[in-house]
Amino acid sequence: MSWDIVGMGAVTCLGDEPAAVHRALCDGRTGVAPLRAFDSGLFRVKHAYEIDDRAVPGRDEPGRATRWLRAAVAAALAD
């Protein structure tokens, strides 16, 4: 069995398209930042790689990861 890569899509803390992610990595950016999604006071870890797209800060929403998947697939198919 073989696979062909026919397009690329990305949803990351560095950007939402492969070119933006590549540029950020070449510039030496990692995307790690202080946690914003929740109060990290009870945890040792204070930084993470977050996609900051919440409508209400600190609150998650159903279907958020599915939205990212659909965006990445749509970008890959359009590539």
Distance bins in CASP14 RR format, pairs under 12 A and 6 or more apart:
PFRMAT RR
TARGET T0000
AUTHOR 0000-0000-0000
RMODE 2
METHOD distances of the structure
MODEL  1
5 18 0 0 0 0 0 1 0 0 0 0 0
5 76 0 0 0 0 1 0 0 0 0 0 0
5 79 0 0 0 0 1 0 0 0 0 0 0
6 73 0 0 0 0 0 1 0 0 0 0 0
6 76 1 0 0 1 0 0 0 0 0 0 0
6 77 0 0 0 0 1 0 0 0 0 0 0
6 78 0 0 0 0 0 1 0 0 0 0 0
6 79 1 0 0 1 0 0 0 0 0 0 0
7 17 0 0 0 0 0 1 0 0 0 0 0
7 18 0 0 0 0 1 0 0 0 0 0 0
7 72 0 0 0 0 0 1 0 0 0 0 0
7 73 0 0 0 0 1 0 0 0 0 0 0
7 74 0 0 0 0 0 1 0 0 0 0 0
7 75 0 0 0 0 1 0 0 0 0 0 0
7 76 1 0 1 0 0 0 0 0 0 0 0
7 77 1 0 0 1 0 0 0 0 0 0 0
7 78 0 0 0 0 1 0 0 0 0 0 0
7 79 1 1 0 0 0 0 0 0 0 0 0
8 16 0 0 0 0 0 1 0 0 0 0 0
8 17 0 0 0 0 1 0 0 0 0 0 0
8 18 1 0 1 0 0 0 0 0 0 0 0
8 19 0 0 0 0 1 0 0 0 0 0 0
8 20 0 0 0 0 0 1 0 0 0 0 0
8 21 0 0 0 0 1 0 0 0 0 0 0
8 22 0 0 0 0 1 0 0 0 0 0 0
8 72 0 0 0 0 1 0 0 0 0 0 0
8 73 0 0 0 0 0 1 0 0 0 0 0
8 74 0 0 0 0 0 1 0 0 0 0 0
8 75 1 0 0 1 0 0 0 0 0 0 0
8 76 1 0 1 0 0 0 0 0 0 0 0
8 77 0 0 0 0 0 1 0 0 0 0 0
8 78 0 0 0 0 0 1 0 0 0 0 0
8 79 1 0 1 0 0 0 0 0 0 0 0
9 15 0 0 0 0 0 1 0 0 0 0 0
9 16 0 0 0 0 1 0 0 0 0 0 0
9 17 1 0 0 1 0 0 0 0 0 0 0
9 18 1 0 1 0 0 0 0 0 0 0 0
9 19 0 0 0 0 1 0 0 0 0 0 0
9 20 0 0 0 0 0 1 0 0 0 0 0
9 21 0 0 0 0 1 0 0 0 0 0 0
9 22 0 0 0 0 0 1 0 0 0 0 0
9 68 0 0 0 0 0 1 0 0 0 0 0
9 69 0 0 0 0 0 1 0 0 0 0 0
9 70 0 0 0 0 0 1 0 0 0 0 0
9 71 0 0 0 0 1 0 0 0 0 0 0
9 72 1 0 1 0 0 0 0 0 0 0 0
9 73 1 0 0 1 0 0 0 0 0 0 0
9 74 0 0 0 0 1 0 0 0 0 0 0
9 75 1 1 0 0 0 0 0 0 0 0 0
9 76 1 0 1 0 0 0 0 0 0 0 0
9 77 0 0 0 0 1 0 0 0 0 0 0
9 78 0 0 0 0 1 0 0 0 0 0 0
9 79 1 0 0 1 0 0 0 0 0 0 0
10 16 1 0 0 1 0 0 0 0 0 0 0
10 17 1 0 1 0 0 0 0 0 0 0 0
10 18 1 0 1 0 0 0 0 0 0 0 0
10 19 0 0 0 0 1 0 0 0 0 0 0
10 20 1 0 0 1 0 0 0 0 0 0 0
10 21 1 0 1 0 0 0 0 0 0 0 0
10 22 0 0 0 0 1 0 0 0 0 0 0
10 23 0 0 0 0 0 1 0 0 0 0 0
10 24 0 0 0 0 0 1 0 0 0 0 0
10 25 0 0 0 0 0 1 0 0 0 0 0
10 51 0 0 0 0 0 1 0 0 0 0 0
10 68 0 0 0 0 1 0 0 0 0 0 0
10 69 0 0 0 0 0 1 0 0 0 0 0
10 71 0 0 0 0 1 0 0 0 0 0 0
10 72 1 0 0 1 0 0 0 0 0 0 0
10 73 0 0 0 0 0 1 0 0 0 0 0
10 74 0 0 0 0 0 1 0 0 0 0 0
10 75 1 0 0 1 0 0 0 0 0 0 0
10 76 0 0 0 0 1 0 0 0 0 0 0
10 79 0 0 0 0 0 1 0 0 0 0 0
11 17 0 0 0 0 1 0 0 0 0 0 0
11 18 0 0 0 0 0 1 0 0 0 0 0
11 20 0 0 0 0 0 1 0 0 0 0 0
11 21 0 0 0 0 1 0 0 0 0 0 0
11 49 0 0 0 0 0 1 0 0 0 0 0
11 50 0 0 0 0 0 1 0 0 0 0 0
11 51 1 0 0 1 0 0 0 0 0 0 0
11 52 0 0 0 0 0 1 0 0 0 0 0
11 53 0 0 0 0 1 0 0 0 0 0 0
11 64 0 0 0 0 0 1 0 0 0 0 0
11 65 0 0 0 0 1 0 0 0 0 0 0
11 66 0 0 0 0 0 1 0 0 0 0 0
11 67 0 0 0 0 1 0 0 0 0 0 0
11 68 1 0 1 0 0 0 0 0 0 0 0
11 69 1 0 0 1 0 0 0 0 0 0 0
11 70 0 0 0 0 1 0 0 0 0 0 0
11 71 1 0 1 0 0 0 0 0 0 0 0
11 72 1 0 1 0 0 0 0 0 0 0 0
11 73 0 0 0 0 1 0 0 0 0 0 0
11 74 0 0 0 0 0 1 0 0 0 0 0
11 75 0 0 0 0 1 0 0 0 0 0 0
11 76 0 0 0 0 0 1 0 0 0 0 0
12 18 0 0 0 0 1 0 0 0 0 0 0
12 20 0 0 0 0 1 0 0 0 0 0 0
12 21 1 0 1 0 0 0 0 0 0 0 0
12 22 0 0 0 0 0 1 0 0 0 0 0
12 23 0 0 0 0 0 1 0 0 0 0 0
12 24 0 0 0 0 1 0 0 0 0 0 0
12 25 0 0 0 0 1 0 0 0 0 0 0
12 29 0 0 0 0 0 1 0 0 0 0 0
12 30 0 0 0 0 0 1 0 0 0 0 0
12 31 0 0 0 0 1 0 0 0 0 0 0
12 32 0 0 0 0 0 1 0 0 0 0 0
12 49 1 0 0 1 0 0 0 0 0 0 0
12 50 0 0 0 0 0 1 0 0 0 0 0
12 51 1 0 0 1 0 0 0 0 0 0 0
12 52 0 0 0 0 0 1 0 0 0 0 0
12 53 0 0 0 0 0 1 0 0 0 0 0
12 68 0 0 0 0 1 0 0 0 0 0 0
12 71 0 0 0 0 0 1 0 0 0 0 0
12 72 0 0 0 0 1 0 0 0 0 0 0
12 75 0 0 0 0 0 1 0 0 0 0 0
13 20 0 0 0 0 0 1 0 0 0 0 0
13 21 0 0 0 0 1 0 0 0 0 0 0
13 24 0 0 0 0 1 0 0 0 0 0 0
13 25 0 0 0 0 0 1 0 0 0 0 0
13 29 0 0 0 0 1 0 0 0 0 0 0
13 30 0 0 0 0 1 0 0 0 0 0 0
13 31 1 0 1 0 0 0 0 0 0 0 0
13 32 1 0 0 1 0 0 0 0 0 0 0
13 33 1 0 0 1 0 0 0 0 0 0 0
13 35 0 0 0 0 0 1 0 0 0 0 0
13 36 0 0 0 0 0 1 0 0 0 0 0
13 37 0 0 0 0 0 1 0 0 0 0 0
13 47 0 0 0 0 0 1 0 0 0 0 0
13 48 0 0 0 0 1 0 0 0 0 0 0
13 49 1 0 1 0 0 0 0 0 0 0 0
13 50 1 0 1 0 0 0 0 0 0 0 0
13 51 1 0 1 0 0 0 0 0 0 0 0
13 52 1 0 0 1 0 0 0 0 0 0 0
13 53 0 0 0 0 1 0 0 0 0 0 0
13 68 0 0 0 0 0 1 0 0 0 0 0
14 20 1 0 0 1 0 0 0 0 0 0 0
14 21 1 0 1 0 0 0 0 0 0 0 0
14 22 0 0 0 0 1 0 0 0 0 0 0
14 23 0 0 0 0 1 0 0 0 0 0 0
14 24 1 1 0 0 0 0 0 0 0 0 0
14 25 1 0 0 1 0 0 0 0 0 0 0
14 26 0 0 0 0 0 1 0 0 0 0 0
14 27 0 0 0 0 1 0 0 0 0 0 0
14 28 0 0 0 0 1 0 0 0 0 0 0
14 29 1 0 0 1 0 0 0 0 0 0 0
14 30 0 0 0 0 1 0 0 0 0 0 0
14 31 1 0 1 0 0 0 0 0 0 0 0
14 32 0 0 0 0 0 1 0 0 0 0 0
14 33 0 0 0 0 0 1 0 0 0 0 0
14 49 0 0 0 0 1 0 0 0 0 0 0
14 50 0 0 0 0 0 1 0 0 0 0 0
14 51 0 0 0 0 1 0 0 0 0 0 0
14 52 0 0 0 0 0 1 0 0 0 0 0
15 21 1 0 1 0 0 0 0 0 0 0 0
15 22 0 0 0 0 1 0 0 0 0 0 0
15 23 0 0 0 0 1 0 0 0 0 0 0
15 24 1 0 0 1 0 0 0 0 0 0 0
15 25 0 0 0 0 0 1 0 0 0 0 0
15 29 0 0 0 0 0 1 0 0 0 0 0
15 31 0 0 0 0 1 0 0 0 0 0 0
15 49 0 0 0 0 0 1 0 0 0 0 0
15 51 0 0 0 0 1 0 0 0 0 0 0
15 52 0 0 0 0 0 1 0 0 0 0 0
15 53 0 0 0 0 0 1 0 0 0 0 0
15 68 0 0 0 0 0 1 0 0 0 0 0
15 71 0 0 0 0 0 1 0 0 0 0 0
15 72 0 0 0 0 0 1 0 0 0 0 0
15 75 0 0 0 0 0 1 0 0 0 0 0
16 24 0 0 0 0 0 1 0 0 0 0 0
16 51 0 0 0 0 1 0 0 0 0 0 0
16 52 0 0 0 0 0 1 0 0 0 0 0
16 53 0 0 0 0 1 0 0 0 0 0 0
16 67 0 0 0 0 0 1 0 0 0 0 0
16 68 0 0 0 0 1 0 0 0 0 0 0
16 70 0 0 0 0 0 1 0 0 0 0 0
16 71 1 0 0 1 0 0 0 0 0 0 0
16 72 0 0 0 0 1 0 0 0 0 0 0
16 74 0 0 0 0 0 1 0 0 0 0 0
16 75 1 0 0 1 0 0 0 0 0 0 0
17 23 0 0 0 0 1 0 0 0 0 0 0
17 24 0 0 0 0 0 1 0 0 0 0 0
17 71 0 0 0 0 1 0 0 0 0 0 0
17 72 0 0 0 0 1 0 0 0 0 0 0
17 74 0 0 0 0 0 1 0 0 0 0 0
17 75 1 0 0 1 0 0 0 0 0 0 0
17 76 0 0 0 0 0 1 0 0 0 0 0
17 78 0 0 0 0 0 1 0 0 0 0 0
17 79 0 0 0 0 1 0 0 0 0 0 0
18 24 0 0 0 0 0 1 0 0 0 0 0
18 25 0 0 0 0 0 1 0 0 0 0 0
18 72 0 0 0 0 1 0 0 0 0 0 0
18 75 1 0 0 1 0 0 0 0 0 0 0
18 76 0 0 0 0 1 0 0 0 0 0 0
18 78 0 0 0 0 0 1 0 0 0 0 0
18 79 1 0 0 1 0 0 0 0 0 0 0
19 25 0 0 0 0 0 1 0 0 0 0 0
19 26 0 0 0 0 0 1 0 0 0 0 0
19 75 0 0 0 0 0 1 0 0 0 0 0
19 79 0 0 0 0 0 1 0 0 0 0 0
20 26 0 0 0 0 0 1 0 0 0 0 0
20 27 0 0 0 0 0 1 0 0 0 0 0
20 29 0 0 0 0 0 1 0 0 0 0 0
20 31 0 0 0 0 0 1 0 0 0 0 0
20 75 0 0 0 0 0 1 0 0 0 0 0
21 27 0 0 0 0 0 1 0 0 0 0 0
21 28 0 0 0 0 0 1 0 0 0 0 0
21 29 0 0 0 0 1 0 0 0 0 0 0
21 30 0 0 0 0 0 1 0 0 0 0 0
21 31 0 0 0 0 1 0 0 0 0 0 0
21 49 0 0 0 0 0 1 0 0 0 0 0
21 51 0 0 0 0 0 1 0 0 0 0 0
21 72 0 0 0 0 0 1 0 0 0 0 0
21 75 0 0 0 0 0 1 0 0 0 0 0
22 28 0 0 0 0 0 1 0 0 0 0 0
22 29 0 0 0 0 0 1 0 0 0 0 0
23 29 0 0 0 0 1 0 0 0 0 0 0
24 30 0 0 0 0 1 0 0 0 0 0 0
24 31 1 0 0 1 0 0 0 0 0 0 0
24 32 0 0 0 0 0 1 0 0 0 0 0
24 49 0 0 0 0 0 1 0 0 0 0 0
25 31 0 0 0 0 1 0 0 0 0 0 0
29 49 0 0 0 0 0 1 0 0 0 0 0
30 47 0 0 0 0 1 0 0 0 0 0 0
30 48 0 0 0 0 0 1 0 0 0 0 0
30 49 1 0 0 1 0 0 0 0 0 0 0
31 47 0 0 0 0 1 0 0 0 0 0 0
31 48 0 0 0 0 1 0 0 0 0 0 0
31 49 1 0 1 0 0 0 0 0 0 0 0
31 50 0 0 0 0 1 0 0 0 0 0 0
31 51 0 0 0 0 0 1 0 0 0 0 0
31 52 0 0 0 0 0 1 0 0 0 0 0
32 45 0 0 0 0 0 1 0 0 0 0 0
32 46 0 0 0 0 0 1 0 0 0 0 0
32 47 1 0 1 0 0 0 0 0 0 0 0
32 48 1 0 0 1 0 0 0 0 0 0 0
32 49 1 0 1 0 0 0 0 0 0 0 0
32 50 0 0 0 0 1 0 0 0 0 0 0
33 40 0 0 0 0 0 1 0 0 0 0 0
33 46 0 0 0 0 1 0 0 0 0 0 0
33 47 1 0 0 1 0 0 0 0 0 0 0
33 48 1 0 0 1 0 0 0 0 0 0 0
33 49 1 0 0 1 0 0 0 0 0 0 0
33 50 1 0 0 1 0 0 0 0 0 0 0
33 51 0 0 0 0 0 1 0 0 0 0 0
33 52 0 0 0 0 1 0 0 0 0 0 0
34 40 1 0 0 1 0 0 0 0 0 0 0
34 41 0 0 0 0 0 1 0 0 0 0 0
34 45 0 0 0 0 0 1 0 0 0 0 0
34 46 1 0 0 1 0 0 0 0 0 0 0
34 47 1 0 1 0 0 0 0 0 0 0 0
34 48 0 0 0 0 1 0 0 0 0 0 0
34 49 0 0 0 0 0 1 0 0 0 0 0
34 50 0 0 0 0 1 0 0 0 0 0 0
34 52 0 0 0 0 0 1 0 0 0 0 0
35 41 0 0 0 0 1 0 0 0 0 0 0
35 42 0 0 0 0 0 1 0 0 0 0 0
35 43 0 0 0 0 1 0 0 0 0 0 0
35 44 0 0 0 0 0 1 0 0 0 0 0
35 45 1 0 0 1 0 0 0 0 0 0 0
35 46 1 0 0 1 0 0 0 0 0 0 0
35 47 1 0 0 1 0 0 0 0 0 0 0
35 48 1 0 1 0 0 0 0 0 0 0 0
35 49 0 0 0 0 0 1 0 0 0 0 0
35 50 1 0 0 1 0 0 0 0 0 0 0
35 52 0 0 0 0 0 1 0 0 0 0 0
35 57 0 0 0 0 0 1 0 0 0 0 0
35 58 0 0 0 0 1 0 0 0 0 0 0
36 46 0 0 0 0 0 1 0 0 0 0 0
36 47 0 0 0 0 0 1 0 0 0 0 0
36 48 0 0 0 0 1 0 0 0 0 0 0
36 49 0 0 0 0 0 1 0 0 0 0 0
36 50 1 0 0 1 0 0 0 0 0 0 0
36 51 0 0 0 0 0 1 0 0 0 0 0
36 52 1 0 0 1 0 0 0 0 0 0 0
36 53 0 0 0 0 0 1 0 0 0 0 0
36 54 0 0 0 0 1 0 0 0 0 0 0
36 56 0 0 0 0 0 1 0 0 0 0 0
36 57 1 0 0 1 0 0 0 0 0 0 0
36 58 1 0 0 1 0 0 0 0 0 0 0
36 59 0 0 0 0 0 1 0 0 0 0 0
37 43 0 0 0 0 0 1 0 0 0 0 0
37 45 0 0 0 0 0 1 0 0 0 0 0
37 47 0 0 0 0 0 1 0 0 0 0 0
37 48 1 0 0 1 0 0 0 0 0 0 0
37 49 0 0 0 0 0 1 0 0 0 0 0
37 50 1 0 1 0 0 0 0 0 0 0 0
37 51 0 0 0 0 1 0 0 0 0 0 0
37 52 0 0 0 0 1 0 0 0 0 0 0
37 53 0 0 0 0 0 1 0 0 0 0 0
37 54 1 0 0 1 0 0 0 0 0 0 0
37 56 0 0 0 0 0 1 0 0 0 0 0
37 57 0 0 0 0 1 0 0 0 0 0 0
37 58 1 0 1 0 0 0 0 0 0 0 0
37 59 0 0 0 0 1 0 0 0 0 0 0
37 60 1 0 0 1 0 0 0 0 0 0 0
37 61 0 0 0 0 0 1 0 0 0 0 0
37 64 0 0 0 0 0 1 0 0 0 0 0
38 45 0 0 0 0 0 1 0 0 0 0 0
38 46 0 0 0 0 0 1 0 0 0 0 0
38 48 0 0 0 0 0 1 0 0 0 0 0
38 50 0 0 0 0 0 1 0 0 0 0 0
38 54 0 0 0 0 0 1 0 0 0 0 0
38 57 0 0 0 0 1 0 0 0 0 0 0
38 58 1 0 1 0 0 0 0 0 0 0 0
38 59 0 0 0 0 1 0 0 0 0 0 0
38 60 0 0 0 0 1 0 0 0 0 0 0
39 46 0 0 0 0 0 1 0 0 0 0 0
39 57 0 0 0 0 0 1 0 0 0 0 0
39 58 0 0 0 0 1 0 0 0 0 0 0
40 46 1 0 1 0 0 0 0 0 0 0 0
40 47 0 0 0 0 1 0 0 0 0 0 0
40 48 0 0 0 0 1 0 0 0 0 0 0
40 50 0 0 0 0 0 1 0 0 0 0 0
40 58 0 0 0 0 0 1 0 0 0 0 0
50 57 0 0 0 0 0 1 0 0 0 0 0
50 58 0 0 0 0 0 1 0 0 0 0 0
50 60 0 0 0 0 0 1 0 0 0 0 0
50 64 0 0 0 0 0 1 0 0 0 0 0
51 60 0 0 0 0 0 1 0 0 0 0 0
51 64 0 0 0 0 1 0 0 0 0 0 0
51 65 0 0 0 0 1 0 0 0 0 0 0
51 67 0 0 0 0 0 1 0 0 0 0 0
51 68 1 0 0 1 0 0 0 0 0 0 0
51 71 0 0 0 0 0 1 0 0 0 0 0
51 72 0 0 0 0 0 1 0 0 0 0 0
52 58 0 0 0 0 0 1 0 0 0 0 0
52 64 0 0 0 0 0 1 0 0 0 0 0
53 59 0 0 0 0 0 1 0 0 0 0 0
53 60 0 0 0 0 0 1 0 0 0 0 0
53 61 0 0 0 0 1 0 0 0 0 0 0
53 63 0 0 0 0 0 1 0 0 0 0 0
53 64 1 0 0 1 0 0 0 0 0 0 0
53 65 0 0 0 0 0 1 0 0 0 0 0
53 67 0 0 0 0 1 0 0 0 0 0 0
53 68 0 0 0 0 1 0 0 0 0 0 0
53 71 0 0 0 0 0 1 0 0 0 0 0
54 60 1 0 0 1 0 0 0 0 0 0 0
54 61 1 0 0 1 0 0 0 0 0 0 0
54 64 1 0 0 1 0 0 0 0 0 0 0
54 67 0 0 0 0 0 1 0 0 0 0 0
55 61 1 0 0 1 0 0 0 0 0 0 0
55 62 0 0 0 0 0 1 0 0 0 0 0
55 63 0 0 0 0 0 1 0 0 0 0 0
55 64 0 0 0 0 1 0 0 0 0 0 0
55 67 0 0 0 0 0 1 0 0 0 0 0
56 64 0 0 0 0 0 1 0 0 0 0 0
58 64 0 0 0 0 0 1 0 0 0 0 0
60 67 0 0 0 0 0 1 0 0 0 0 0
61 67 0 0 0 0 1 0 0 0 0 0 0
61 68 0 0 0 0 0 1 0 0 0 0 0
63 69 0 0 0 0 1 0 0 0 0 0 0
63 70 0 0 0 0 1 0 0 0 0 0 0
64 70 0 0 0 0 0 1 0 0 0 0 0
64 71 0 0 0 0 0 1 0 0 0 0 0
65 71 0 0 0 0 0 1 0 0 0 0 0
65 72 0 0 0 0 0 1 0 0 0 0 0
66 72 0 0 0 0 0 1 0 0 0 0 0
66 73 0 0 0 0 0 1 0 0 0 0 0
67 73 0 0 0 0 0 1 0 0 0 0 0
67 74 0 0 0 0 0 1 0 0 0 0 0
68 74 0 0 0 0 0 1 0 0 0 0 0
68 75 0 0 0 0 0 1 0 0 0 0 0
69 75 0 0 0 0 0 1 0 0 0 0 0
69 76 0 0 0 0 0 1 0 0 0 0 0
70 76 0 0 0 0 0 1 0 0 0 0 0
70 77 0 0 0 0 0 1 0 0 0 0 0
71 77 0 0 0 0 0 1 0 0 0 0 0
71 78 0 0 0 0 0 1 0 0 0 0 0
72 78 0 0 0 0 0 1 0 0 0 0 0
72 79 0 0 0 0 0 1 0 0 0 0 0
73 79 0 0 0 0 0 1 0 0 0 0 0
END
